[in-house]
Amino acid sequence: MRVGDRVRYDSGLNALRDTQRQVDRIQRQITSGSRLQSAGDDPTGAAAVTRIRDGLAELASYERNIDDAQAYLGVGEIAVTSASNVLIRAQSLAAQSLNAGLGAASRDGIALELEGIRDQLVALANTDYLGRPVFGGYATSAVAVAVDGTVTFEGTTDGVQRRISPSEVMTANLNGEEVFGFDTAGDDVFAVLQRLADQVRAGDADAIRAESVKLNERTVTVQNMLGTLGSRIGRLESARTVAQDQKLSLDARRAAIEDVDLATAATELAAANQAYEATLLSIARIDSMSLLDFLR
Amino acid sequence: VIDGLMIGVNGLLAAQRSLDVVAHNLANVNTPDYARQRVVLKEAPPVTGFRPGQGAPAYGMGVVIQGIELMTDRFVEASIREQKSHMGSLTATADLATRIDEVLGRTDGGLGDSVSRFWGAWDQLALTPELMATRNGVLEAGQDLAGALREAKNMIDDVVAEADFRLRDQVDEINTLAEQVARLNGEIMSVHGRQGVAGDLITERYRLVNRLSELAGASLQVNDDGSADVLIPGGMLVGGSKASQIEVTTGPPAEIVWSDTGLPSATRGSTGAIRDALDGGFDDLYERYDLLANGIRTAVNALHAAGTDLDGTTGVDFFTGTGAGDLEVNAALTARGVAASASGPSADGNQAVAIGSLRVQAIIADPSDPTTPVATASASISNLVAEIGRRAQSAERRVESATAVGADLEVRRGEISGVSVDEELTDMLRFQRAYEASARVLTSMDQMLDTLINRVGVVGR
C-alpha cells in the first residue's frame, strides 16, 4: 500500500486536533464546574436538570410557606395559651366570688379583675403577625373592637392558606369567631366575662353559676384550639423534614448529572494530556524517517 | 552511429522530462488535492523500410515519452464527491443544530429558571399579598418570563436569518465555482488530445468540483473531449465551457432557481440542507415556544381575571400577546392591579396561591394536539431542552462518523494520488542514473565518431 506524505501528515494533524479538543473539553468542564455546557452535551441529563431545578424552586416555596405558617401559628399559639391561662384565672375568680363570706368590696375587686381579664383577652384577640391579626381571617385591622363594654368581631372567618407540600394546604391562622365564641348567640367570651363581672358585683350566686358554666364552655373551646394548634405545628415540622429531605435528594441528583467530579475530571485530563503527548511524539517520528537522510 | 546519437538524445530527454515531473510532484507534496503525475515512457519503434532486405535485425530507436499520466482513480474521486456532498449537508445541519443548542439549550439561567422564578414570585405574593414589594415582584418576574420567551423566539429568528445569509453566500460561491469550472473545461478541451499536459488543469477541476459537491451535491461527468459536465440534482450546472447560474428567491421559503429561466432547481450538500432547514425546519421549535407562551398566558390570565385586585377590580389579564414573540405583561397592570385575592380582601392571597400552583399543573399543550394541555411548564421546557440537545448531539455524531468515512477515503485517494517523497526520491535516483547512462552513450558515440573521423584512413601517414 502506498501512503502519500500528505495523508501521513494529515492524519497526524487530525489526531492532534482530536486530542487537543478532548483536553480543551475537560479543561472547560473543570473551570466551569459544570459537565453540561449546553443540552447537546447530554440531552437527557439537561432535561432532567431543568426539571430538578424547577423541583428545587418548588420545594423552596414550600419551605418558605412552612416557615411563614409556623411563625403565623406560633404567634397564634402564644395568644391562645395566654387566653387559656387568663380564662382559668377567670374561672377561679368566679368560684371565689361564690364564697358567701365575701363583702361588697371584695366582690367589686373580683369584678374589676374579671373586667381586666376581658380587656386582656381583647388585646390577645387582636394579636397580629406582621400587621395581620391572627384571629381575623383577611382583616387587616383590629378584629375585636370594644365599644361601651360590648366587644364585636370585625374580622372574617377565612382561612389563610399555605401550601406546604404538593398535596397539602395548611390553614395558618385561627378562626377568631370560633375561638372567642362569637358564633354563639350573645355568649362570646367577652360578653360572658362582662356579665359575670356584673353578677359578681350584684352578688347573684345563681346567675354567677350560670355564667360560670358558659365560661367553662369558652375555656374548653380555647383549650381545644391549643390541641389543634399543636397538631398543626407538628404537621408543619414533618412537612419541613420531607421538603428538606427531598431537597437534599434532588440536589444530589442534580449534582450527579451536572457537577464535575474533580477527581475523575483530573484523571481524564491527565489521560487526555498523555494521549496528546503521544500524538506529538508520533508526529515527530513521522518526520524522522526519510530517504533523504540516507542519500548523499 | 547516427542512430546511436539519436537514441542517446532520446534517453537524455526522457530522463530530463521525467526528472522535471518528479520535481513537480515533490514541489506539490503539500498542495491540497494534488494528484501525482507520472511520465509514461515507451520504447521507440524501429525505423522500418529504411534498409531494404539486408537482413539486419530491426532495433528500436530508444525511448519516447508517450504522455504524462495523472494518477487518479475516478471511482475514488466520485466517492469523495459523494462523501463531500453528504458531509456538506451534515455539517450545515449540525451547525444549525449546534447554534440552536448554544442559544436555547442552556441548563442554567435559561427559560426554565425564568418560569420557576415566576411561580416562586406568586408563591411569595401569597404570603404577603398586601405588600407592594411582593406585588411588584410578581410583575417583574412576569416581565422577565415574557422577555425570556420573546428572546427565545428572537434567537431562533437570528439563527434563521444567519442560515438565510449563509445560503445566499454559498450560492454566490457555487456560481463563481461553476464559472471557473467552465473556463477550465475550455482550457482542457484546447489541449486535449495534444501533447499538452492537462493534468494540473484536471486536478484543479477536481478541486473545484469537490467544493461544488460540498456546497451543492454536484457530480461530474467527463466527456470524450476532455471537458466535464457538472450536475446538481436540479440539472446541469456546467455543460462543457458553459456555466449556468442559480439564485435564491427572496422567500420565505427561500427556493433555489435557475437565474436565466427562473425555473426551480435543487441542490444537495450544505445549500440543500440549509434550504430544507429554512423551509419549515424551525417550525416545530417556533410552535413549541408558542405553545409554551400560550399555555402560560391562558392559564395565568384565566386565574388572574377571576381574582380581585386591591381596588376590587376583576377580569383583568396578566399577560397580553398571541405567542412567544409578543408575550408581554399587560401594560395597564400596576402593582395594585395584581389580582392576588380570591374574594376581595387585601390580605387574601388565595388567588396568588392558585396561580403559583400552576407550577405543578398541566397547562402546556403538545404540538400533536395544540388545544389540550398535557404538561407542566417545567416538563415542557425540559422536553424542549432535551429535544434541542438531542438534535445537536445526533447531528454532531453523524458528522463524526461521516468524518471518519471521509478520512478513510482520503487515505484511499492518497494511496493512488498522493505524493510519496521517498518514492519520488527513488525515481529521482533512477532517472538521474538513466540520464548519466544516456550521456555515457553519447560520449561513447562521440568517441566512435572521433575514431571514425580522425583515425580512419591515416594508415601509413
Boltz contact constraints between the chains, C-beta under 6 A:
constraints:
  - contact:
      token1: [A, 1]
      token2: [B, 415]
      max_distance: 6.0
  - contact:
      token1: [A, 2]
      token2: [B, 415]
      max_distance: 6.0
  - contact:
      token1: [A, 2]
      token2: [B, 420]
      max_distance: 6.0
  - contact:
      token1: [A, 4]
      token2: [B, 414]
      max_distance: 6.0
  - contact:
      token1: [A, 4]
      token2: [B, 418]
      max_distance: 6.0
  - contact:
      token1: [A, 4]
      token2: [B, 419]
      max_distance: 6.0
  - contact:
      token1: [A, 4]
      token2: [B, 420]
      max_distance: 6.0
  - contact:
      token1: [A, 5]
      token2: [B, 29]
      max_distance: 6.0
  - contact:
      token1: [A, 5]
      token2: [B, 420]
      max_distance: 6.0
  - contact:
      token1: [A, 5]
      token2: [B, 421]
      max_distance: 6.0
  - contact:
      token1: [A, 6]
      token2: [B, 418]
      max_distance: 6.0
  - contact:
      token1: [A, 7]
      token2: [B, 411]
      max_distance: 6.0
  - contact:
      token1: [A, 7]
      token2: [B, 414]
      max_distance: 6.0
  - contact:
      token1: [A, 7]
      token2: [B, 418]
      max_distance: 6.0
  - contact:
      token1: [A, 36]
      token2: [B, 107]
      max_distance: 6.0
  - contact:
      token1: [A, 38]
      token2: [B, 101]
      max_distance: 6.0
  - contact:
      token1: [A, 38]
      token2: [B, 102]
      max_distance: 6.0
  - contact:
      token1: [A, 38]
      token2: [B, 105]
      max_distance: 6.0
  - contact:
      token1: [A, 38]
      token2: [B, 106]
      max_distance: 6.0
  - contact:
      token1: [A, 39]
      token2: [B, 101]
      max_distance: 6.0
  - contact:
      token1: [A, 39]
      token2: [B, 105]
      max_distance: 6.0
  - contact:
      token1: [A, 39]
      token2: [B, 385]
      max_distance: 6.0
  - contact:
      token1: [A, 39]
      token2: [B, 388]
      max_distance: 6.0
  - contact:
      token1: [A, 39]
      token2: [B, 389]
      max_distance: 6.0
  - contact:
      token1: [A, 40]
      token2: [B, 101]
      max_distance: 6.0
  - contact:
      token1: [A, 40]
      token2: [B, 105]
      max_distance: 6.0
  - contact:
      token1: [A, 40]
      token2: [B, 389]
      max_distance: 6.0
  - contact:
      token1: [A, 40]
      token2: [B, 392]
      max_distance: 6.0
  - contact:
      token1: [A, 40]
      token2: [B, 393]
      max_distance: 6.0
  - contact:
      token1: [A, 43]
      token2: [B, 386]
      max_distance: 6.0
  - contact:
      token1: [A, 43]
      token2: [B, 389]
      max_distance: 6.0
  - contact:
      token1: [A, 43]
      token2: [B, 390]
      max_distance: 6.0
  - contact:
      token1: [A, 43]
      token2: [B, 393]
      max_distance: 6.0
  - contact:
      token1: [A, 46]
      token2: [B, 107]
      max_distance: 6.0
  - contact:
      token1: [A, 46]
      token2: [B, 385]
      max_distance: 6.0
  - contact:
      token1: [A, 46]
      token2: [B, 389]
      max_distance: 6.0
  - contact:
      token1: [A, 47]
      token2: [B, 382]
      max_distance: 6.0
  - contact:
      token1: [A, 47]
      token2: [B, 385]
      max_distance: 6.0
  - contact:
      token1: [A, 47]
      token2: [B, 386]
      max_distance: 6.0
  - contact:
      token1: [A, 49]
      token2: [B, 107]
      max_distance: 6.0
  - contact:
      token1: [A, 50]
      token2: [B, 112]
      max_distance: 6.0
  - contact:
      token1: [A, 50]
      token2: [B, 381]
      max_distance: 6.0
  - contact:
      token1: [A, 50]
      token2: [B, 382]
      max_distance: 6.0
  - contact:
      token1: [A, 50]
      token2: [B, 385]
      max_distance: 6.0
  - contact:
      token1: [A, 51]
      token2: [B, 378]
      max_distance: 6.0
  - contact:
      token1: [A, 51]
      token2: [B, 382]
      max_distance: 6.0
  - contact:
      token1: [A, 53]
      token2: [B, 112]
      max_distance: 6.0
  - contact:
      token1: [A, 54]
      token2: [B, 116]
      max_distance: 6.0
  - contact:
      token1: [A, 54]
      token2: [B, 378]
      max_distance: 6.0
  - contact:
      token1: [A, 57]
      token2: [B, 116]
      max_distance: 6.0
  - contact:
      token1: [A, 57]
      token2: [B, 120]
      max_distance: 6.0
  - contact:
      token1: [A, 58]
      token2: [B, 359]
      max_distance: 6.0
  - contact:
      token1: [A, 61]
      token2: [B, 120]
      max_distance: 6.0
  - contact:
      token1: [A, 61]
      token2: [B, 123]
      max_distance: 6.0
  - contact:
      token1: [A, 68]
      token2: [B, 127]
      max_distance: 6.0
  - contact:
      token1: [A, 132]
      token2: [B, 347]
      max_distance: 6.0
  - contact:
      token1: [A, 138]
      token2: [B, 345]
      max_distance: 6.0
  - contact:
      token1: [A, 138]
      token2: [B, 347]
      max_distance: 6.0
  - contact:
      token1: [A, 138]
      token2: [B, 348]
      max_distance: 6.0
  - contact:
      token1: [A, 140]
      token2: [B, 347]
      max_distance: 6.0
  - contact:
      token1: [A, 161]
      token2: [B, 350]
      max_distance: 6.0
  - contact:
      token1: [A, 161]
      token2: [B, 353]
      max_distance: 6.0
  - contact:
      token1: [A, 166]
      token2: [B, 360]
      max_distance: 6.0
  - contact:
      token1: [A, 291]
      token2: [B, 422]
      max_distance: 6.0
  - contact:
      token1: [A, 291]
      token2: [B, 425]
      max_distance: 6.0
